[in-house]
Amino acid sequence: MGLQSQLRLRNYLTITNMTNILIIYSSTDGQTHKICQRLQTHIELHQEQHVTLVSIDKVSELNLTQFDKIVIGASIRYGHHSPLVIAFIEKNKTLLDSKPNAFFSVSLVARKPEKSTPENNPYLKKFIKRIAWKPKELRVFAGNIDYPSYSFLDRSIIRLIMWITKGPTNPLTVVEYTDWHQVELFAQLIIDMK
């Protein structure tokens, strides 16, 4: 989005008294992006809410000060969030702290009820300890498995991880674990954030 487009959008949102929400995503295989799209759809069903959805590798093209709320969603791959997410947070911590904000993590381990909350998800807990930013709202969502779409190496590694964690290992498995009701509840929380 160019500077002129950003200014026009900001003027429109100011005139119409709309809340301008930015959702930044880091998605490895597309499930985090899909969750963000569902958040956007649900939020924009409510009047006076506008959502801009942008990939972490394109967020530098935006003027972050024009947004009223910022949400970051990031997937886990082999136990880690993308380094781009960490770099973005480190660079923009002060701005993030100045606005209503949230962070959510997407991982296969969250398919297990005992690892599906911010308090008991090992990857999110490790991530929060690593960064200086303390998001005002945290959520964890289960991802999906789509073995046929993975490269041979990724399929092999993920099958090994699933074998260790007692998940599906059939190389033809396609399973979506995301709880869409929880995603919609999170969308409402984003709308209500002050």
Phi and psi restraints in degrees (value plus and minus 20) as a CYANA .aco file:
   2 GLY   PHI     -93.8   -53.8
   2 GLY   PSI     148.3   188.3
   3 LEU   PHI     -80.0   -40.0
   3 LEU   PSI     -63.4   -23.4
   4 GLN   PHI     -82.1   -42.1
   4 GLN   PSI     -62.7   -22.7
   5 SER   PHI     -82.8   -42.8
   5 SER   PSI     -60.9   -20.9
   6 GLN   PHI     -82.7   -42.7
   6 GLN   PSI     -62.8   -22.8
   7 LEU   PHI     -84.8   -44.8
   7 LEU   PSI     -61.9   -21.9
   8 ARG   PHI     -82.4   -42.4
   8 ARG   PSI     -63.1   -23.1
   9 LEU   PHI     -83.1   -43.1
   9 LEU   PSI     -65.2   -25.2
  10 ARG   PHI     -81.5   -41.5
  10 ARG   PSI     -64.1   -24.1
  11 ASN   PHI     -81.8   -41.8
  11 ASN   PSI     -62.4   -22.4
  12 TYR   PHI     -82.6   -42.6
  12 TYR   PSI     -65.5   -25.5
  13 LEU   PHI     -85.7   -45.7
  13 LEU   PSI     -55.9   -15.9
  14 THR   PHI     -87.4   -47.4
  14 THR   PSI     -65.4   -25.4
  15 ILE   PHI     -83.3   -43.3
  15 ILE   PSI     -62.3   -22.3
  16 THR   PHI    -108.2   -68.2
  16 THR   PSI     -19.9    20.1
  17 ASN   PHI      41.0    81.0
  17 ASN   PSI      14.5    54.5
  18 MET   PHI    -106.4   -66.4
  18 MET   PSI     130.5   170.5
  19 THR   PHI    -107.3   -67.3
  19 THR   PSI     108.8   148.8
  20 ASN   PHI    -123.4   -83.4
  20 ASN   PSI      91.0   131.0
  21 ILE   PHI    -130.3   -90.3
  21 ILE   PSI     112.7   152.7
  22 LEU   PHI    -125.9   -85.9
  22 LEU   PSI     106.8   146.8
  23 ILE   PHI    -135.8   -95.8
  23 ILE   PSI      96.7   136.7
  24 ILE   PHI    -122.8   -82.8
  24 ILE   PSI     114.5   154.5
  25 TYR   PHI    -149.2  -109.2
  25 TYR   PSI     128.5   168.5
  26 SER   PHI    -145.0  -105.0
  26 SER   PSI      89.4   129.4
  27 SER   PHI    -146.2  -106.2
  27 SER   PSI     107.7   147.7
  28 THR   PHI    -104.0   -64.0
  28 THR   PSI     -71.8   -31.8
  29 ASP   PHI    -135.7   -95.7
  29 ASP   PSI     -13.6    26.4
  30 GLY   PHI      86.4   126.4
  30 GLY   PSI     -33.2     6.8
  31 GLN   PHI     -90.1   -50.1
  31 GLN   PSI     -58.2   -18.2
  32 THR   PHI     -84.7   -44.7
  32 THR   PSI     -61.0   -21.0
  33 HIS   PHI     -81.0   -41.0
  33 HIS   PSI     -62.4   -22.4
  34 LYS   PHI     -82.2   -42.2
  34 LYS   PSI     -61.2   -21.2
  35 ILE   PHI     -82.4   -42.4
  35 ILE   PSI     -63.1   -23.1
  36 CYS   PHI     -83.2   -43.2
  36 CYS   PSI     -58.8   -18.8
  37 GLN   PHI     -82.9   -42.9
  37 GLN   PSI     -60.0   -20.0
  38 ARG   PHI     -85.3   -45.3
  38 ARG   PSI     -61.2   -21.2
  39 LEU   PHI     -78.3   -38.3
  39 LEU   PSI     -67.6   -27.6
  40 GLN   PHI     -79.1   -39.1
  40 GLN   PSI     -68.3   -28.3
  41 THR   PHI     -79.6   -39.6
  41 THR   PSI     -66.4   -26.4
  42 HIS   PHI     -87.1   -47.1
  42 HIS   PSI     -63.3   -23.3
  43 ILE   PHI     -83.8   -43.8
  43 ILE   PSI     -63.6   -23.6
  44 GLU   PHI     -95.3   -55.3
  44 GLU   PSI     -26.1    13.9
  45 LEU   PHI     -87.7   -47.7
  45 LEU   PSI     -43.0    -3.0
  46 HIS   PHI    -109.6   -69.6
  46 HIS   PSI     115.5   155.5
  47 GLN   PHI     -82.7   -42.7
  47 GLN   PSI     134.5   174.5
  48 GLU   PHI      46.5    86.5
  48 GLU   PSI       8.4    48.4
  49 GLN   PHI    -150.8  -110.8
  49 GLN   PSI     104.4   144.4
  50 HIS   PHI    -143.3  -103.3
  50 HIS   PSI     112.6   152.6
  51 VAL   PHI    -136.5   -96.5
  51 VAL   PSI     110.7   150.7
  52 THR   PHI    -126.0   -86.0
  52 THR   PSI     105.3   145.3
  53 LEU   PHI    -129.1   -89.1
  53 LEU   PSI     105.9   145.9
  54 VAL   PHI    -165.5  -125.5
  54 VAL   PSI     122.2   162.2
  55 SER   PHI     -91.8   -51.8
  55 SER   PSI     128.0   168.0
  56 ILE   PHI     -76.2   -36.2
  56 ILE   PSI     -50.8   -10.8
  57 ASP   PHI    -101.2   -61.2
  57 ASP   PSI     -22.8    17.2
  58 LYS   PHI    -136.2   -96.2
  58 LYS   PSI     -24.6    15.4
  59 VAL   PHI     -85.1   -45.1
  59 VAL   PSI     -45.8    -5.8
  60 SER   PHI     -85.0   -45.0
  60 SER   PSI     -35.3     4.7
  61 GLU   PHI     -99.8   -59.8
  61 GLU   PSI     -27.2    12.8
  62 LEU   PHI    -122.5   -82.5
  62 LEU   PSI     133.9   173.9
  63 ASN   PHI    -111.5   -71.5
  63 ASN   PSI      83.6   123.6
  64 LEU   PHI     -87.0   -47.0
  64 LEU   PSI     -42.8    -2.8
  65 THR   PHI     -88.4   -48.4
  65 THR   PSI     -37.2     2.8
  66 GLN   PHI     -97.8   -57.8
  66 GLN   PSI     -27.5    12.5
  67 PHE   PHI    -117.9   -77.9
  67 PHE   PSI     121.3   161.3
  68 ASP   PHI    -104.3   -64.3
  68 ASP   PSI     -52.0   -12.0
  69 LYS   PHI    -157.9  -117.9
  69 LYS   PSI     126.7   166.7
  70 ILE   PHI    -150.0  -110.0
  70 ILE   PSI     110.2   150.2
  71 VAL   PHI    -144.0  -104.0
  71 VAL   PSI     117.1   157.1
  72 ILE   PHI    -142.2  -102.2
  72 ILE   PSI     110.6   150.6
  73 GLY   PHI    -142.0  -102.0
  73 GLY   PSI     111.3   151.3
  74 ALA   PHI    -159.7  -119.7
  74 ALA   PSI     117.7   157.7
  75 SER   PHI    -107.6   -67.6
  75 SER   PSI     140.0   180.0
  76 ILE   PHI    -121.5   -81.5
  76 ILE   PSI     114.3   154.3
  77 ARG   PHI    -153.0  -113.0
  77 ARG   PSI     101.3   141.3
  78 TYR   PHI      33.1    73.1
  78 TYR   PSI      20.7    60.7
  79 GLY   PHI      68.0   108.0
  79 GLY   PSI     -15.3    24.7
  80 HIS   PHI    -157.6  -117.6
  80 HIS   PSI     128.5   168.5
  81 HIS   PHI    -102.3   -62.3
  81 HIS   PSI     139.9   179.9
  82 SER   PHI     -80.3   -40.3
  82 SER   PSI     118.9   158.9
  83 PRO   PHI     -79.6   -39.6
  83 PRO   PSI     -46.3    -6.3
  84 LEU   PHI     -83.3   -43.3
  84 LEU   PSI     -55.2   -15.2
  85 VAL   PHI     -86.3   -46.3
  85 VAL   PSI     -65.9   -25.9
  86 ILE   PHI     -82.0   -42.0
  86 ILE   PSI     -64.6   -24.6
  87 ALA   PHI     -82.5   -42.5
  87 ALA   PSI     -62.0   -22.0
  88 PHE   PHI     -81.7   -41.7
  88 PHE   PSI     -65.6   -25.6
  89 ILE   PHI     -83.5   -43.5
  89 ILE   PSI     -64.7   -24.7
  90 GLU   PHI     -81.0   -41.0
  90 GLU   PSI     -60.9   -20.9
  91 LYS   PHI     -91.4   -51.4
  91 LYS   PSI     -50.6   -10.6
  92 ASN   PHI    -138.1   -98.1
  92 ASN   PSI      -0.2    39.8
  93 LYS   PHI     -74.7   -34.7
  93 LYS   PSI     -67.1   -27.1
  94 THR   PHI     -81.2   -41.2
  94 THR   PSI     -64.0   -24.0
  95 LEU   PHI     -84.9   -44.9
  95 LEU   PSI     -64.8   -24.8
  96 LEU   PHI     -78.5   -38.5
  96 LEU   PSI     -63.3   -23.3
  97 ASP   PHI     -85.2   -45.2
  97 ASP   PSI     -43.0    -3.0
  98 SER   PHI    -104.0   -64.0
  98 SER   PSI     -23.8    16.2
  99 LYS   PHI    -150.4  -110.4
  99 LYS   PSI     138.2   178.2
 100 PRO   PHI     -78.6   -38.6
 100 PRO   PSI     114.1   154.1
 101 ASN   PHI    -168.8  -128.8
 101 ASN   PSI     143.4   183.4
 102 ALA   PHI    -174.4  -134.4
 102 ALA   PSI     137.4   177.4
 103 PHE   PHI    -155.7  -115.7
 103 PHE   PSI     119.0   159.0
 104 PHE   PHI    -155.4  -115.4
 104 PHE   PSI     129.3   169.3
 105 SER   PHI    -137.2   -97.2
 105 SER   PSI     123.0   163.0
 106 VAL   PHI    -141.5  -101.5
 106 VAL   PSI     103.1   143.1
 107 SER   PHI    -172.7  -132.7
 107 SER   PSI     137.5   177.5
 108 LEU   PHI     -90.9   -50.9
 108 LEU   PSI     -49.9    -9.9
 109 VAL   PHI     -82.8   -42.8
 109 VAL   PSI     -45.7    -5.7
 110 ALA   PHI     -91.4   -51.4
 110 ALA   PSI     -23.7    16.3
 111 ARG   PHI     -88.1   -48.1
 111 ARG   PSI     -40.0     0.0
 112 LYS   PHI    -110.5   -70.5
 112 LYS   PSI     107.4   147.4
 113 PRO   PHI     -73.2   -33.2
 113 PRO   PSI     -55.5   -15.5
 114 GLU   PHI     -94.7   -54.7
 114 GLU   PSI     -22.5    17.5
 115 LYS   PHI    -150.6  -110.6
 115 LYS   PSI       4.6    44.6
 116 SER   PHI    -126.0   -86.0
 116 SER   PSI      -9.6    30.4
 117 THR   PHI    -143.2  -103.2
 117 THR   PSI     139.4   179.4
 118 PRO   PHI     -78.6   -38.6
 118 PRO   PSI     -51.2   -11.2
 119 GLU   PHI     -93.5   -53.5
 119 GLU   PSI     -44.1    -4.1
 120 ASN   PHI    -144.7  -104.7
 120 ASN   PSI     -10.3    29.7
 121 ASN   PHI    -108.7   -68.7
 121 ASN   PSI      96.1   136.1
 122 PRO   PHI     -83.3   -43.3
 122 PRO   PSI     -55.3   -15.3
 123 TYR   PHI     -90.8   -50.8
 123 TYR   PSI     -60.7   -20.7
 124 LEU   PHI     -88.9   -48.9
 124 LEU   PSI     -61.3   -21.3
 125 LYS   PHI     -80.0   -40.0
 125 LYS   PSI     -64.0   -24.0
 126 LYS   PHI     -84.6   -44.6
 126 LYS   PSI     -61.0   -21.0
 127 PHE   PHI     -83.1   -43.1
 127 PHE   PSI     -67.1   -27.1
 128 ILE   PHI     -83.4   -43.4
 128 ILE   PSI     -55.5   -15.5
 129 LYS   PHI     -87.8   -47.8
 129 LYS   PSI     -49.0    -9.0
 130 ARG   PHI     -98.9   -58.9
 130 ARG   PSI     -47.4    -7.4
 131 ILE   PHI    -124.3   -84.3
 131 ILE   PSI     136.4   176.4
 132 ALA   PHI    -102.5   -62.5
 132 ALA   PSI     -46.3    -6.3
 133 TRP   PHI     -90.4   -50.4
 133 TRP   PSI     118.4   158.4
 134 LYS   PHI    -137.1   -97.1
 134 LYS   PSI      76.2   116.2
 135 PRO   PHI     -76.4   -36.4
 135 PRO   PSI     124.3   164.3
 136 LYS   PHI     -91.2   -51.2
 136 LYS   PSI     -50.5   -10.5
 137 GLU   PHI    -152.1  -112.1
 137 GLU   PSI     119.8   159.8
 138 LEU   PHI    -150.4  -110.4
 138 LEU   PSI     121.8   161.8
 139 ARG   PHI    -164.3  -124.3
 139 ARG   PSI     139.1   179.1
 140 VAL   PHI    -149.7  -109.7
 140 VAL   PSI     114.4   154.4
 141 PHE   PHI    -147.2  -107.2
 141 PHE   PSI     123.9   163.9
 142 ALA   PHI     -94.8   -54.8
 142 ALA   PSI     125.6   165.6
 143 GLY   PHI    -112.6   -72.6
 143 GLY   PSI    -161.3  -121.3
 144 ASN   PHI    -163.8  -123.8
 144 ASN   PSI     145.4   185.4
 145 ILE   PHI    -138.8   -98.8
 145 ILE   PSI     110.7   150.7
 146 ASP   PHI    -160.5  -120.5
 146 ASP   PSI      51.6    91.6
 147 TYR   PHI     -71.5   -31.5
 147 TYR   PSI     -63.6   -23.6
 148 PRO   PHI     -80.2   -40.2
 148 PRO   PSI     -44.5    -4.5
 149 SER   PHI    -106.9   -66.9
 149 SER   PSI     -32.2     7.8
 150 TYR   PHI    -102.2   -62.2
 150 TYR   PSI     135.3   175.3
 151 SER   PHI     -86.9   -46.9
 151 SER   PSI     144.5   184.5
 152 PHE   PHI     -76.5   -36.5
 152 PHE   PSI     -64.9   -24.9
 153 LEU   PHI     -84.0   -44.0
 153 LEU   PSI     -70.1   -30.1
 154 ASP   PHI     -80.8   -40.8
 154 ASP   PSI     -63.9   -23.9
 155 ARG   PHI     -78.6   -38.6
 155 ARG   PSI     -63.2   -23.2
 156 SER   PHI     -85.2   -45.2
 156 SER   PSI     -65.0   -25.0
 157 ILE   PHI     -86.8   -46.8
 157 ILE   PSI     -64.7   -24.7
 158 ILE   PHI     -86.2   -46.2
 158 ILE   PSI     -58.1   -18.1
 159 ARG   PHI     -82.1   -42.1
 159 ARG   PSI     -59.4   -19.4
 160 LEU   PHI     -83.1   -43.1
 160 LEU   PSI     -66.1   -26.1
 161 ILE   PHI     -80.7   -40.7
 161 ILE   PSI     -62.5   -22.5
 162 MET   PHI     -85.8   -45.8
 162 MET   PSI     -56.8   -16.8
 163 TRP   PHI     -82.8   -42.8
 163 TRP   PSI     -64.0   -24.0
 164 ILE   PHI     -84.5   -44.5
 164 ILE   PSI     -58.8   -18.8
 165 THR   PHI    -116.7   -76.7
 165 THR   PSI      -7.4    32.6
 166 LYS   PHI      42.0    82.0
 166 LYS   PSI      21.3    61.3
 167 GLY   PHI    -124.2   -84.2
 167 GLY   PSI    -197.2  -157.2
 168 PRO   PHI     -89.2   -49.2
 168 PRO   PSI     117.3   157.3
 169 THR   PHI    -141.5  -101.5
 169 THR   PSI     -25.6    14.4
 170 ASN   PHI     -80.6   -40.6
 170 ASN   PSI     104.5   144.5
 171 PRO   PHI     -86.3   -46.3
 171 PRO   PSI     -24.8    15.2
 172 LEU   PHI    -119.9   -79.9
 172 LEU   PSI     -19.6    20.4
 173 THR   PHI     -86.8   -46.8
 173 THR   PSI     113.4   153.4
 174 VAL   PHI    -152.8  -112.8
 174 VAL   PSI      93.2   133.2
 175 VAL   PHI    -157.6  -117.6
 175 VAL   PSI     111.8   151.8
 176 GLU   PHI    -125.0   -85.0
 176 GLU   PSI      98.3   138.3
 177 TYR   PHI    -116.7   -76.7
 177 TYR   PSI     -30.1     9.9
 178 THR   PHI     -78.6   -38.6
 178 THR   PSI     111.0   151.0
 179 ASP   PHI    -111.1   -71.1
 179 ASP   PSI      80.0   120.0
 180 TRP   PHI     -87.4   -47.4
 180 TRP   PSI     -47.0    -7.0
 181 HIS   PHI     -84.5   -44.5
 181 HIS   PSI     -62.4   -22.4
 182 GLN   PHI     -84.5   -44.5
 182 GLN   PSI     -55.2   -15.2
 183 VAL   PHI     -83.1   -43.1
 183 VAL   PSI     -63.3   -23.3
 184 GLU   PHI     -88.4   -48.4
 184 GLU   PSI     -54.8   -14.8
 185 LEU   PHI     -83.7   -43.7
 185 LEU   PSI     -58.1   -18.1
 186 PHE   PHI     -86.4   -46.4
 186 PHE   PSI     -58.1   -18.1
 187 ALA   PHI     -79.1   -39.1
 187 ALA   PSI     -62.5   -22.5
 188 GLN   PHI     -85.0   -45.0
 188 GLN   PSI     -58.7   -18.7
 189 LEU   PHI     -80.9   -40.9
 189 LEU   PSI     -60.7   -20.7
 190 ILE   PHI     -82.6   -42.6
 190 ILE   PSI     -64.0   -24.0
 191 ILE   PHI     -78.0   -38.0
 191 ILE   PSI     -61.7   -21.7
 192 ASP   PHI    -101.4   -61.4
 192 ASP   PSI     -32.2     7.8
 193 MET   PHI     -79.0   -39.0
 193 MET   PSI     117.7   157.7
